[in-house]
Amino acid sequence: MNIGQKVLAELKKEIPQVEYDRYIKKLVYDTKLSKSNLAYFNAPNMIIAKWVKTKYADKIQHLFELQDGIKPQIQIGVGKIKEKKAVKTLQTNDKSSTKSTFLNPSLTFESFIVGDSNQFAYTTAKSVAEKPGQLYNPLFIYGGVGLGKTHLLQAIGNYHINLGHKVIYTTLEQFMNSFTSHLRSQTMDRFREKFRECDLLLIDDIQFLSGKQQTQEEFFHTFNELYNANKQIVITADRVPNKIAGLVDRLKSRFEWGLMADIQPPGLETKIAIIQKKCELDGINLNSEIINFIATHMGDNIREIEGTIIKLNALSSMLNQEITLDFAQNAIKDQIKEKKESITIDDIVKIVSKELNVKPSDIKSKKRTKNVVDARRTAIYLARNLTPNSMPQIAMYFGMKDHTAISHAMKKINEIIENDENFKLLLDELSNKINTNNIDNDKNL
């Protein structure tokens, strides 16, 4: 596998599957035209070339830098054409700082949206940035995919780069690759000099250290050297240390020496604020109706939400069309369909019964008390909107005569929505909780 293929494989891990299949998968890395300072890809048509240029040029360049330490220019041609006829070169600043490794300058504390779900992690990360090695060492930030762990990690790094400090940011995979390379070339003194003589060490995705005995041994000594020198260590993972299988006890113990801060899935208000901030930073104009639609239907992966916003903007630019609600719904319908297919009516009834304090058996019964009827209608409405089930299938689930009963319930709910803004917000929040529950279930598979 050449370096271009490796970069695209890494990109696949960080973007929605539908976008990878539709665009990135169709790129071909040209080893003949590519050089150390130029990465050349071929795309099958101009639409895909423009799409990648608009959305992923900077990210691809960043992933090349992670692979070999060099930021190449990214150039994308259409078809098998000569270099001189290629589409415009996709360029970003190739001047890398000698004070850090691979920090994204846009990931700062100022660009991080704070809500109830991440307030504690944000506050502790900022405290660590202001007083490194003094308050919480190490700081261990954990949470699900795409919730902002890497953003906070790099915000700490960028804070100290501006102070002229030596910062090392690396994923655990890059740490392991560097360790293996130096071990083979018998240059471990250079490896240790790099990782043990920094002011701050920022390690992303430490859970991948699981089962890597030799790397764990080296990281243990690196940790001790930095800790004893009062150098700040910040680590992220998708779970707490004692839940990382294959991690030796002495490392688990050291990770718990400082402070552990978790990031939870964001609530609806926080997601809306994140979308508004992203639009502001990128100069994208989305009205409140579109923002609410994205916040309600795209789950809790902030990285995925931001990718959706960029996608809408890119499609709007390419097609020269205004971003309306219909445009947005059509553009991301495949992503919404994927989410729908993994949500069941049982999932919905479970959440509705808990939130509205009604037994699941009552929701499926013939009871006509007001609280039960309201809960049943709510469950029916959400089942119709969040699952691929037809009205006859939903009627069968709830023991109703036929689809006309479902149609009547939908009509009644829509009337209530029009006249009661609080009820509409409740439905949005229930939708968010159901999507969140669905994501958590996926992680446990």
C-alpha positions in Angstrom: 0.0 0.0 0.0 1.5 3.4 -1.1 1.3 6.5 1.1 -1.6 7.9 -0.9 -3.6 4.8 -0.2 -2.7 4.9 3.4 -3.9 8.5 3.7 -7.2 7.7 2.1 -7.6 4.7 4.4 -7.0 7.0 7.4 -9.5 9.5 6.0 -12.1 6.7 5.8 -12.0 6.3 9.5 -12.9 10.0 10.1 -15.7 10.7 7.6 -19.2 9.4 7.0 -19.2 6.1 5.1 -21.5 7.4 2.5 -19.1 10.3 1.6 -16.2 7.9 1.4 -18.0 5.5 -0.9 -19.4 8.3 -3.1 -16.3 10.5 -3.4 -13.0 9.5 -1.7 -13.1 5.8 -2.8 -13.0 6.9 -6.4 -9.7 8.8 -6.1 -6.6 7.2 -7.5 -3.2 8.2 -6.1 -0.7 8.7 -8.9 2.7 7.5 -7.8 4.5 8.7 -11.0 3.4 12.4 -10.7 3.6 12.6 -6.9 6.7 13.8 -5.2 7.7 14.4 -1.6 6.2 17.9 -1.8 3.3 17.1 -4.1 0.5 14.5 -3.7 -1.3 13.9 -7.0 -4.7 12.2 -7.3 -7.0 11.4 -10.2 -10.7 11.8 -9.9 -13.2 10.3 -12.4 -15.0 13.6 -13.0 -14.9 17.3 -12.2 -17.7 17.2 -9.6 -15.7 14.8 -7.4 -12.5 16.8 -8.0 -14.3 20.0 -6.9 -15.9 18.2 -4.0 -12.7 16.9 -2.6 -11.0 20.3 -3.2 -13.7 22.1 -1.2 -14.1 19.7 1.7 -11.0 17.5 2.3 -7.9 19.1 0.8 -6.6 20.4 4.1 -7.5 17.2 5.9 -5.7 15.1 3.3 -2.7 17.3 3.5 -2.7 16.9 7.3 -2.9 13.1 7.1 0.1 13.1 4.7 2.0 15.1 7.4 1.1 12.5 10.0 2.5 9.8 7.8 5.9 11.2 7.0 6.2 14.7 8.5 5.9 16.6 5.2 2.9 18.7 4.1 2.7 18.2 0.3 0.6 20.3 -2.0 -2.5 18.4 -3.0 -3.4 18.3 -6.7 -6.4 16.6 -8.2 -6.7 15.9 -11.9 -9.7 14.5 -13.8 -9.1 11.2 -15.5 -5.8 10.0 -16.7 -4.4 13.4 -17.8 -1.0 15.0 -17.9 0.2 17.0 -15.0 0.0 20.3 -16.9 -3.7 19.8 -17.6 -4.6 19.0 -14.0 -7.3 21.0 -12.1 -6.1 23.8 -9.8 -3.7 22.8 -7.1 -5.2 22.6 -3.7 -2.7 24.4 -1.4 -2.4 25.2 2.2 0.5 26.7 4.1 3.3 24.2 4.1 5.3 26.0 6.8 5.4 23.7 9.8 6.3 24.8 13.3 9.4 23.4 14.9 7.7 23.8 18.2 5.0 21.2 17.7 3.8 18.2 15.7 0.7 18.3 13.5 -1.5 20.7 15.5 -4.5 22.1 13.7 -4.5 25.9 14.4 -8.3 26.2 14.1 -8.8 23.9 17.1 -8.7 26.4 20.0 -10.6 27.0 23.2 -12.3 30.0 21.5 -13.7 27.8 18.7 -15.0 25.1 21.1 -18.7 25.3 21.9 -19.4 24.6 25.6 -22.5 23.0 26.9 -23.7 20.9 29.8 -22.3 17.7 28.2 -18.7 19.0 28.0 -18.5 21.8 30.5 -16.3 19.9 33.0 -13.9 18.6 30.3 -13.5 22.1 28.9 -12.9 23.8 32.2 -10.3 21.3 33.3 -8.6 21.4 29.9 -8.4 25.2 30.1 -7.0 25.0 33.6 -4.3 22.6 32.6 -3.4 24.9 29.7 -3.0 27.8 32.0 -1.1 25.9 34.7 0.6 22.9 33.1 2.1 20.3 35.4 0.6 22.0 38.5 -3.1 21.0 38.7 -4.1 17.8 37.0 -1.3 15.6 35.7 -2.1 13.6 33.7 -5.4 14.9 32.4 -7.4 12.0 31.0 -10.3 13.0 28.7 -12.6 10.3 27.6 -15.8 10.0 25.6 -17.4 8.7 22.4 -16.3 9.4 18.8 -16.6 12.9 17.5 -17.6 14.6 20.7 -14.6 17.0 21.0 -11.8 15.2 22.7 -9.2 15.9 20.0 -10.4 19.5 19.8 -9.7 20.1 23.5 -6.4 18.2 23.3 -5.2 20.4 20.4 -6.6 23.5 22.0 -4.2 22.9 24.9 -1.4 22.5 22.4 -2.2 25.6 20.4 -2.4 27.6 23.6 1.2 26.6 24.4 2.5 27.0 20.9 1.6 30.7 21.2 3.7 30.8 24.3 6.7 29.3 22.5 6.7 26.0 24.4 7.6 22.7 22.9 4.5 20.6 22.3 4.2 17.1 21.0 0.8 16.1 19.8 0.5 12.6 18.4 -2.0 9.8 18.0 -1.2 6.6 19.7 -0.8 4.9 16.3 1.8 7.5 15.3 3.6 7.0 18.6 3.7 3.2 17.9 4.8 3.6 14.3 7.6 6.0 15.4 8.7 3.6 18.2 8.8 0.6 15.8 10.7 2.6 13.2 13.4 3.8 15.6 13.6 0.4 17.2 14.4 -1.2 13.9 16.9 1.4 12.9 18.5 1.3 16.3 18.0 5.0 16.9 16.0 4.8 20.1 18.0 7.7 21.6 16.4 10.0 19.0 13.0 8.7 19.8 13.4 9.3 23.5 14.9 12.7 23.0 11.8 13.7 21.0 9.2 12.5 23.4 10.9 13.0 26.7 12.2 16.6 26.2 9.0 18.3 25.4 7.0 20.7 27.6 3.7 19.0 26.9 2.9 15.6 25.6 -0.6 15.2 24.1 -1.6 11.6 23.2 -4.8 10.9 21.3 -6.7 7.5 21.4 -4.6 5.8 24.1 -7.0 2.8 24.0 -5.1 1.5 21.0 -2.2 0.8 23.3 -4.1 -2.3 24.4 -2.1 -5.5 24.1 1.0 -3.7 22.7 3.4 -4.9 25.5 6.7 -3.5 24.2 5.1 -0.1 23.3 3.5 0.0 26.8 6.8 -0.6 28.4 8.3 2.3 26.5 5.4 4.6 27.1 5.5 3.8 30.8 9.1 5.1 31.0 8.3 8.1 28.9 5.4 8.9 31.2 7.6 8.6 34.3 10.3 10.9 32.8 7.8 13.6 32.0 5.8 13.3 35.2 8.9 13.5 37.4 10.0 16.6 35.5 6.6 18.2 36.1 5.8 18.2 32.4 2.1 18.1 31.5 0.6 15.0 30.0 -2.8 15.0 28.4 -4.4 11.8 27.2 -7.7 11.0 25.4 -9.5 7.7 25.0 -13.0 6.3 24.3 -13.3 4.9 27.8 -11.9 5.1 31.3 -8.5 3.5 31.9 -9.8 0.5 33.9 -12.1 -0.4 31.0 -9.2 -0.6 28.5 -8.6 -4.3 28.1 -5.0 -5.4 27.6 -3.5 -2.4 29.4 -1.1 -3.2 32.2 -2.1 -2.2 35.7 0.8 0.2 36.3 -0.3 2.3 33.3 -3.9 2.2 34.4 -2.8 3.4 37.8 -0.7 6.3 36.4 -3.5 7.4 34.1 -5.7 7.8 37.2 -3.1 9.8 39.1 -4.4 13.1 37.9 -8.0 13.9 36.8 -10.4 12.1 34.5 -12.9 14.2 32.6 -15.6 12.8 30.4 -17.5 14.3 27.5 -21.1 13.2 27.0 -23.2 13.4 23.8 -24.4 17.0 23.4 -27.9 18.1 24.1 -30.0 19.6 21.3 -29.2 23.2 22.4 -25.5 22.5 22.3 -25.7 20.9 18.9 -27.6 23.9 17.5 -24.9 26.2 19.0 -22.1 24.1 17.4 -23.8 24.3 14.0 -24.3 28.1 14.3 -20.6 28.5 15.3 -19.4 26.3 12.4 -21.5 28.3 9.9 -20.2 31.6 11.4 -16.5 30.4 11.1 -17.0 29.1 7.5 -19.2 31.9 6.2 -22.1 29.5 5.5 -25.7 30.8 5.7 -28.2 28.3 7.1 -31.5 29.4 8.5 -32.8 28.2 11.9 -35.1 25.7 10.2 -32.2 23.9 8.5 -30.0 24.1 11.6 -32.7 22.5 13.7 -33.2 19.8 11.0 -29.5 18.9 11.0 -29.3 19.0 14.8 -32.3 16.7 15.2 -31.5 14.2 12.5 -27.7 13.9 12.4 -27.0 12.2 15.8 -24.3 13.4 18.2 -21.0 13.0 16.3 -19.8 16.6 16.0 -17.3 15.7 13.3 -20.1 14.2 11.2 -22.3 17.2 11.8 -19.5 19.5 10.6 -18.9 17.3 7.6 -22.6 17.6 6.7 -22.5 21.4 6.9 -19.4 21.5 4.6 -21.1 19.0 2.2 -24.2 21.3 2.0 -22.1 24.3 1.2 -20.0 22.4 -1.4 -23.1 21.1 -3.2 -24.7 24.5 -3.1 -21.6 26.1 -4.7 -21.2 23.4 -7.3 -24.9 23.4 -8.3 -25.3 27.1 -7.9 -28.3 26.6 -5.7 -29.5 28.2 -2.5 -29.5 26.0 0.6 -33.2 25.5 1.5 -34.7 22.9 3.8 -35.7 20.8 0.8 -32.2 21.0 -0.6 -30.7 20.0 2.8 -33.1 17.1 3.2 -32.4 15.7 -0.2 -28.6 16.2 0.2 -28.3 14.1 3.4 -31.2 11.7 2.9 -28.8 8.7 2.5 -27.2 9.5 5.9 -30.6 9.8 7.5 -31.8 6.6 5.9 -28.8 4.7 7.4 -29.7 6.0 10.9 -33.4 5.1 10.4 -32.6 1.5 9.4 -30.9 0.8 12.7 -33.6 2.3 15.0 -36.5 0.1 16.1 -40.0 0.9 17.4 -39.0 -0.8 20.6 -36.1 1.7 21.0 -38.6 4.5 20.6 -41.2 3.1 23.0 -38.5 2.6 25.6 -37.3 6.2 25.5 -40.8 7.7 25.3 -42.0 5.6 28.3 -39.0 6.7 30.4 -39.3 10.4 29.5 -43.1 10.7 29.8 -43.3 8.3 32.8 -45.7 5.9 31.1 -45.2 2.1 31.1 -44.2 0.6 27.7 -47.0 -2.0 28.1 -49.5 0.9 28.6 -48.3 2.6 25.4 -49.1 -0.6 23.4 -52.4 -1.2 25.3 -55.9 0.1 24.6 -55.9 2.5 27.5 -57.4 5.9 26.8 -56.2 8.1 29.7 -54.7 11.4 28.6 -51.1 10.7 29.5 -51.2 7.3 27.8 -52.8 8.6 24.7 -50.3 11.4 24.5 -47.4 9.0 24.9 -48.8 6.6 22.3 -49.3 9.4 19.8 -45.8 10.6 20.4 -44.3 7.1 19.9 -46.3 6.7 16.7 -45.1 10.0 15.4 -41.5 9.2 16.2 -41.8 5.7 14.7 -43.1 7.2 11.5 -40.3 9.7 11.3 -37.3 7.8 12.7 -37.8 4.3 11.3 -38.4 2.9 7.8 -41.6 1.1 9.0 -44.8 1.7 7.0 -48.0 2.8 8.5 -49.5 -0.7 8.3 -46.4 -2.1 10.1 -46.7 0.6 12.8 -50.4 -0.1 13.2 -49.6 -3.8 13.7 -47.0 -3.0 16.3 -49.4 -0.9 18.4 -52.3 -3.4 17.9 -54.4 -0.9 15.9 -56.9 -1.9 13.2 -55.1 -0.6 10.1 -53.1 2.3 8.8 -55.9 4.8 9.0 -55.5 4.9 12.8 -51.9 5.8 12.3 -52.8 8.4 9.8 -55.3 10.0 12.3 -52.7 10.0 15.0 -50.1 11.7 12.7 -52.7 14.3 11.8 -53.4 15.0 15.4 -49.8 15.3 16.4 -49.1 17.7 13.5 -52.0 19.9 14.7 -50.5 20.0 18.2 -47.0 20.8 16.8 -48.4 23.8 14.9 -50.0 25.3 18.1 -47.5 24.3 20.8 -43.8 25.2 20.3 -42.9 23.5 23.6 -44.3 20.2 22.4 -42.3 20.5 19.2 -39.1 21.0 21.2 -40.0 17.9 23.3 -40.3 15.9 20.1 -36.9 17.2 18.9 -35.3 16.3 22.2 -36.9 12.8 22.2 -35.6 12.4 18.7 -32.1 13.4 19.9 -32.2 10.9 22.8 -33.4 8.1 20.5 -30.5 8.8 18.1 -28.1 9.0 21.0 -29.3 5.7 22.4 -28.9 4.2 18.9 -25.3 5.3 18.7 -24.5 3.9 22.1 -26.0 0.6 21.1 -23.8 0.5 17.9 -20.7 1.0 20.1 -21.6 -2.0 22.2 -21.9 -4.4 19.2 
